Amino acid sequence: MGGFSLVHWIIVILVVVLLFGAGRVSGLMGDVAKGIKSFKKGMADDDEPEQRRIAAERTVEAQPVPPPAAAAPAAPAAPVTPAEPARPAEPDRNQA
């Protein structure tokens, strides 16, 4: 009930070879191998620009940052006067 045994796989392979023929199966396997090689080559090509970029970043020399320009001293602010204190609300005399 679990998986296929070796006998099952052999029968499946024989049926595939009988249906498609040995030449077609061989051609399909060759195409699969070419695809895998192309994929590996593409992955290797993608890594090269990143390695070049990292190497270029390592060769960049740090330059000193110029000191900031001295700002003119700010004029003193006008003195703040306190606001009037809040008055308590007067009771409404029209209410009975």
C-alpha positions as CSV (number, residue, x, y, z in Angstrom):
1,M,0.0,0.0,0.0
2,G,2.9,2.3,0.6
3,G,5.1,2.9,-2.5
4,F,6.3,1.2,-5.6
5,S,8.7,-1.7,-5.3
6,L,11.5,-2.4,-7.7
7,V,9.3,-4.7,-9.8
8,H,6.7,-2.0,-10.2
9,W,9.3,0.5,-11.5
10,I,10.8,-2.1,-13.9
11,I,7.3,-2.7,-15.4
12,V,6.6,1.1,-15.7
13,I,10.0,1.6,-17.5
14,L,9.2,-1.3,-19.9
15,V,5.8,0.1,-20.7
16,V,7.3,3.5,-21.4
17,V,10.0,2.1,-23.7
18,L,7.4,0.0,-25.6
19,L,5.1,3.0,-26.0
20,F,7.6,5.6,-27.1
21,G,10.5,3.5,-28.3
22,A,14.1,3.4,-27.1
23,G,15.2,6.3,-29.4
24,R,12.6,8.7,-28.2
25,V,13.3,8.0,-24.5
26,S,17.0,8.4,-25.1
27,G,16.4,11.7,-26.9
28,L,14.2,12.9,-24.0
29,M,16.9,12.1,-21.5
30,G,19.4,14.0,-23.6
31,D,17.1,17.0,-23.6
32,V,16.7,16.8,-19.9
33,A,20.5,16.7,-19.5
34,K,20.9,19.7,-21.8
35,G,18.3,21.6,-19.7
36,I,20.1,20.8,-16.5
37,K,23.5,22.0,-17.9
38,S,21.9,25.2,-19.2
39,F,20.3,25.9,-15.8
40,K,23.6,25.4,-14.0
41,K,25.4,27.6,-16.5
42,G,22.8,30.3,-16.0
43,M,23.1,30.1,-12.2
44,A,26.9,30.4,-12.5
45,D,26.5,33.5,-14.8
46,D,24.2,35.2,-12.3
47,D,26.8,34.8,-9.5
48,E,29.6,36.4,-11.5
49,P,28.2,40.0,-11.6
50,E,27.5,39.9,-7.9
51,Q,31.1,38.8,-7.2
52,R,32.4,41.6,-9.4
53,R,30.2,44.2,-7.7
54,I,31.5,43.0,-4.3
55,A,35.1,43.2,-5.4
56,A,34.5,46.7,-6.8
57,E,33.0,47.8,-3.5
58,R,36.1,46.6,-1.6
59,T,38.4,48.7,-3.8
60,V,36.6,52.0,-3.1
61,E,38.6,54.1,-0.8
62,A,37.0,56.1,1.9
63,Q,37.4,59.9,1.6
64,P,37.2,62.2,4.6
65,V,33.9,64.0,5.1
66,P,34.4,67.8,5.1
67,P,33.4,69.5,8.4
68,P,30.0,71.2,8.4
69,A,29.9,74.9,7.7
70,A,29.7,77.0,10.9
71,A,26.2,78.4,11.3
72,A,25.7,82.0,12.5
73,P,24.5,82.1,16.1
74,A,20.7,82.4,16.3
75,A,19.2,85.6,17.6
76,P,17.7,85.3,21.1
77,A,14.0,84.6,21.1
78,A,11.6,87.2,22.4
79,P,10.7,86.7,26.1
80,V,7.6,84.7,26.6
81,T,4.9,86.4,28.8
82,P,2.6,84.2,30.8
83,A,-1.0,84.0,29.6
84,E,-3.8,85.3,31.9
85,P,-4.9,82.7,34.4
86,A,-8.1,80.9,33.7
87,R,-11.2,82.4,35.4
88,P,-13.6,80.0,37.2
89,A,-16.9,79.8,35.4
90,E,-19.7,81.9,36.9
91,P,-22.8,80.0,38.0
92,D,-25.8,80.4,35.8
93,R,-28.2,82.6,37.8
94,N,-31.3,81.9,35.6
95,Q,-31.7,78.4,36.7
96,A,-34.1,77.8,39.5
